[in-house]
Each structure stands twice: as C-alpha cells, then as structure tokens.
Amino acid sequence: MAKRILNSLLIISLFFILTLRSEAAEVKEKEIKGAIMISGAWALYPMVVKWAEEFGKIHPKVRIDVAAGGAGKGMADALASVVDIGNVSRAIYPEEVKKGAWAIPVTKDAVVPSINDKNPFLPEILSRGLKKEALTHIWVDDVSKSWGKVLGIEAPDLVNVYTRSDACGAGETWARYLGAKQEDLSGIGVYGDPGVAQAVRKDSLAVGYNNINFVYDPKTKDQVEGVRVLPIDLNENGIIDKEENFYDTRDDIIQAIASGIYPSPPARDLYFVSCGRPKKAVVIEFIKWVLTDGQKYVSEAGYINLSKEKIEEGLKKLNSD
C-alpha cells in the first residue's frame, strides 16, 4: 500500500516538473528580444525615453536606442528606414503618406510661447496676455517689433524673437496656429527645444516657443527657472480671465489641453512613424505596449493620454495593416 502511494506521488511530482518545464519553455519561446532604433521630435523624446526604460524592465533582452533631432529628422529617418520608428510632432503630410509613411498617434502635448521671467513688462504680459494677432505680428509680420507696440504702451524696447532652426513639429505647429508655415516664422534660429529655452532664459527681452516639457520642471512641475509661459488671450478681451489662467504648473496646462480649453493647434497629437507597417516583431510588440500598458506613464511624464477611441483605432491599424 505504502509503495503504491509512493509511486503515485512520484508520478504526480514528475508530471508537475514536466508541466513547469513546458511552461518555462513556452515563456522562453515568447520572450521578446531584439533592437529598436528611434529618432526624431524633441517633443516626444522625454516620453519615449520613459517608455523605453519601462519596457526594458519587462523585456531586458530588448535594446531601445532613442535620439532626438526634430520631427523632420524623425520623418526622414523613418522613410529612409534608417530607424524603426520616427518620432513626429506635427500632422503627417499627404505627400509623406504617398512615400510610405505609416503613422500612429501615441500621445499628445502642446506648444506654448515663452518669455524671460525678468522681462521688464512681465506684470502687463501676465495680466493681459497677448492676442493671436499680436503673436502673428511678432513672428510672421516682417516689421520692426517693440514691446511697446505689442502691448500698446510707451516702450521702445525691441522684442528679441527666437525660432527653431531645425525642421521641427514645434515650429510647424506654432506656425499653423499663426496661419503660416515654419519657413515663414521670423527670428533668431536656434537648434532644438533645449536651445530655444536656453536662449529665452538668457535674454530678458526674448520671446520664443517650446514644447511644454521644456518649460516645466519634470520634478516640481513648476515653470523652469528663468522662463515664463506667455499667456494667450484666447477670448481677446484684453485680460487673462480666470478660465484662461492655466499656465502656473504643468498639471494645470495638461488639464487645459486635455479638456480642449487650450486650442489645437498648438495642442496636437504626437506620432510614431515608420516606412510601411513595422515588420519586426519586437517593434510591433513595443507599439502595442505603448498603446496599452505604456499609457499609464503618460501623465507622469507630462503628456496627455489619447482618447479610448484613438487607442482602439491605433491597435486596429497595427493589427490589420
């Protein structure tokens, strides 16, 4: 009797061991590994770095290399298949689609005008804001610009205008808001989001534009030292009303973007782009993760979650194309 029980226990143990081995082999077979190359928009760079770090914790055999350089570089690199994913922070052009651009939105943010926090007219600017017409006058109209003319006061100090020198989503998005194209924007050309923020920080009479994650501190969520977001007088009544005053912290402006109070453009979707639907399994798995589990890191990183409908559309496109 005892021998029979012992044999039964041995059989059960053997079955249990074989089951564990089978499950381990199955997990190993499904284990994701490989390399993903990503380049492009400064706007998406901090978010994609965060996604790469978190995805790597789950799949340690996946290497993800992320480089910035502007939306133009991201699109060019993607279409040339130099990278697996190009980060693009503007609308996708029909001619790019004809060349094979396959795009899928992954999050959203916005471009904001920025000024130096030592601007001599800071109280007037913060209380009154600037109308869209005044912003167009600063960046698009080819005339001498003074802070006095912009604000309607007596002041000869010239506005020192900064713009992006690289082909970028921020420049194109800001230009679209002003009814122009990036090449129409005047000002001193500076490379990259960090470059514009630094230029504005050093110049008390400066005005520039930045993606929100380069004018808000990622830790404190306050506006970075030396820079203030220039409020837009959205209803054009000459003052910044309570409902227009949402620039103090990153959380405030994110809520304004998510609710649609901050206009689009300059609020916009941010895209992953490749030349045709991605073929590498590791890339497909990464994008699926970004659209599902990866969305929980979006607000933490200072971005705005996609709507449920857009996520479903993206997953459907990824699975069906």
Secondary structure, 3 states (H helix, E strand, C coil): CHHHHHHHHHHHHHHHHHHHHHHHHHHHHHCCCEEEEEEECCCCHHHHHHHHHHHHHHCCCEEEEEECCCHHHHHHHHHCCCCCEEEECCCCCHHHHHCCEEEEEEEEEEEEEEEECCCCCHHHHHHHCECHHHHHHHHCCCCCCEHHHHHCCCCCCECEEEEECCCCHHHHHHHHHCCCCHHHCCCEEECHHHHHHHHHHHCCCEEEEEEHHHCECCCCCEECCCEEECCECCCCCCCCCHHHCCCCEHHHHHHHHHHCCCCCCCEEEEEEEEECCCCCHHHHHHHHHHHCHHHHHCCCCCCECCCHHHHHHHHHHHHHC
